[in-house]
Amino acid sequence: MEVILNFLKTTGFSLLGDDPRNIIMIVIAFVLLYLAIVKKFEPLLLLPIAFGMLLTNLPGADMYHTQLFEGGHVHWEMIGSGIPVGDGKTVSAGLIDILYLGVKLGIYPCLIFIGVGAMTDFGPLIANPKSLLLGAAAQLGIFLTFFGARALGFSPLEAASTGIIGGADGPTAIFVTSKLAPELLGPIAVAAYSYMALVPVIQPPIMKLLTTKKERSIVMKQLRPVSKTEKIIFPIVVTTFIALLLPSAAPLIGCLMFGNLLRECGVCERLSKTVQNELMNIVTVFLGISVGATATAQVFLTAKTLFIIALGVVAFGFGTAGGVILAKIMNLFTKNKINPLIGSAGVSAVPMAARVSQTVGQKENPSNFLLMHAMGPNVAGVIGSAIAAGAFLTLFMK
């Protein structure tokens, strides 16, 4: 009987009573799994994140230990000697502890950017360089949210990590947060990917509020053809210029452009297909589970998490507004008018934001096709968010 009682005390069911907050986190994980599977909210990443959250909050599983990463550093000595858990006891590093090293060391986001680059066509941006300005304007949400977070009492590192949600780029948000405020990685990742999935809900009301029916009906001229030579030179020039201007952005921009060069050069088709499919899928699984595991009850169930979720909406809203407003301003000085709706695609939720521009525009003018025009600001937004990330890292990283 004593053996049975001792066994029951060591089960997760018994340990759940030690911290009821774990039960809340498990319920939240179930809700996120429902959103990913049933509602299809960014399922490729939200599902692994939700499952990682479930694993880390199951008491006794010992798959992830915050002690290993306290102070923003990896305590390598614990991996060999054991992780202290109190009463002089130590445990070995868990599976997710090891997987999380890829996040902490900035490996997974950069590998994902290689895949993103290989799947991205920068042709619309090259054909219409003005769309680069729209992508830059859409980063307004990042910086306004940064100042808003500072006003709410966030530290500069926490505010920068929260603001980057406005870039609508999950890997970039994870990359910055893992460097500046790793303790907030779980809430920020969940907020970033949840709102990315809600782009078709968040953006249209803002787009309609800031434009007239006449503006939404503007038909833009067809984009010029872009030569293969231009597409090959583009990633090389962009990498060189941005890396020299802002070295902290080099990992993200370099990987993005390397993937694009694999796509466009025409001599690395096997590598291009590999990074678009196998590599991208494998890294997505590892990234999602390990990021989700950081959403422990101690970190997630706080007032700061609620502020992050609220600020995420603000970031997306101002990012959308920034692109639309700049397009309207540009129309005051240009002969060939720009449909302001494509400015909203400057947030880098590729290609969802561009599709939203197309959908809203076509409701006003069924013969209007804005998708390719919107892809210019859309891919420019990817570059813009990476540059913003590099700026934050340069300013705040020790």
Secondary structure, DSSP 4 states (H G I P E B T S, - for coil): -HHHHHHHHHSHHHHGGG-THHHHHHHHHHHHHHHHHTS-SSHHHHHHHHHHHHHHTSTT-----GGGGGGGS--HHHHHH-EEEETTEEEPPPHHHHHHHHHHTTHHHHHHHHHHHHT---HHHHH-TTHHHHHHHTTHHHHHHHHHHHHTT--HHHHHHHHGGGG--HHHHHHHHHHH-GGGHHHHHHHHHHHHHTHHHHHHHHHHHHS-HHHHTPPPPPPPP--HHHHHHHHHHHHHHHHHH-GGGHHHHHHHHHHHHHHHSSS-HHHHHHIIIIIHHHHHHHHHHHHHTT--HHHHSSHHHHHHHHHHHHHHHHHHHHHHHHHHHHTTT-SSPPPGGGGGGGS--TTHHHHHHHHHHHHH-TT---HHHHHHHHHHHHHHHHHHHHHHHHHH--
